[in-house]
């Protein structure tokens, strides 16, 4: 029986490719909203939902930047796994990937923790907060 390493694919590379697909799908949703799509826009809530429903050019510009960041974030792990560029470039990419991992982990932990505490009524959300959007962010 051949192992993944025998075929030239490591577990890290497999995970990086899965992350790429998920990251690009995540970017595609933002691109869809930037193009005027409304599906699942209510899961964002707040000012961004209102801007999306109004067709604001401010939101289109912001989402264009967000899509670019999401695509870069999705591609970074593949570039590190595939040893893209010179040794110096590889070091920079590895550092950026670690920064990305830390930011996404802290962001996810904070949103999930605070959202779960609000859902459990341990802490109170402000009166104007969108509990539906918060639940989407939490879960």
N, C-alpha and C positions, 0 to 999 in steps of 0.2 A: 504494500500500500504506500503510495507516495504522499509525503507530507506537503504542507503549503510551502515550506522552505525549499523543498526539493524542486518544486516548480518555479521557484524564484519569487514567490509572493510571501511576504511576512505578514503576521497578524497586524503589525503596525500599518503596513501599506493597505491592507484590506480595510482597516478602520478609517484610514485617511481617505480612501475612495468613497466609503459610505458617507463620511462627513462632507465630502465634496458634493455628493448628490443632494444630501439634505440641505446643505448651505445654499446651493444654487436654487433649490425649490423655495427656500425661505426668501431669497433675493427676488425670485420670480413673483411671489405674492406682493412684495413691495412695488415691483415694476407694474404689476397689474393695477394696484391702487393708484400709482402715479399716472397711468394711462386712463384713469377715470372709472375703473371698476369699483363696484360697491359690495360685492360678495365678501362677507366676514368683516367689513369695515366697522361694524358695530362692536367687534371684539377689541378694537383699539380704544374707543371711547374718547371722551374729553375734546379738547381743542383740535386734535388731529382728525378725529372723526368729523367734526364740523367743517374743518378745512377741506377734507376729502369730499364731503357731500356738496360743498359749494364750488368745487372745481378750481380751487385756488392755485394760482401759478407759484405761489410761495411753497405750497406743499409739493407741487411737481418738482421744483428745484431741490427741495429738501430730500424728497424720495429718490431723485436721481443720484444724489450724493450717497444716500443710505444704500442704494442698490450697488453702487461702486464699492463701498466698504464691505458689504456682504459678499460680493464676488471675490474680492481680494482675500477676505477671511476664509472663504471656502477653499481657495486655491493654495494658500500658504502651506498647509500641512503636506500636500502632495509635492510641492516644490522642495520641502525639507526632506521628505522620504526619498525623493528621486535625486537628491544631491545636485540641485540646479545651480549652475554658475560656478564661480571661483570659490576658493576656500573662504575668502573674506565675505563674499555674497552669502555663502551658506551660513556663516556665523550670524550675519545680520538677519537672515530669514529665520534661523532657529530662535534668536532673541525675540523677533516679532511674533513668532508662533507661541512662545512662552507668555509673552505679554497678552496675546489674544486669549490664551487658555485661562490666565488669571482673571482677566476682565470678564470673560463669559461666565466663569465659575462664580465670581463674587456677585455679578449681576443676577445670575440665576438663583443663587442662594438668598439674596436679599429680596427679590421679587416673590419667590416662593414662600420664604419664612414670614414676611410681613403679610402677604396675601392669606396664608393659612391662619395667622393670628387674627386677621380681620374676619375671615370666614367663621372662625370659632368664637367670635365676639370677645376675644381676650383684649384686643385694642379696638378703639372706635375709629372708623373712617370718617372723614369730613362729610358734612351733609350733602355737598355737591359732588361727591365721588361717584363714579359709575361702577356699581357693584358687579354688573354683568361683565364689563371689560376686565375688572380686577380678577374675577373668577377665571376668565380665559388666560390671563397672564399667570395666575397662580398654578393652574393645573396644566 
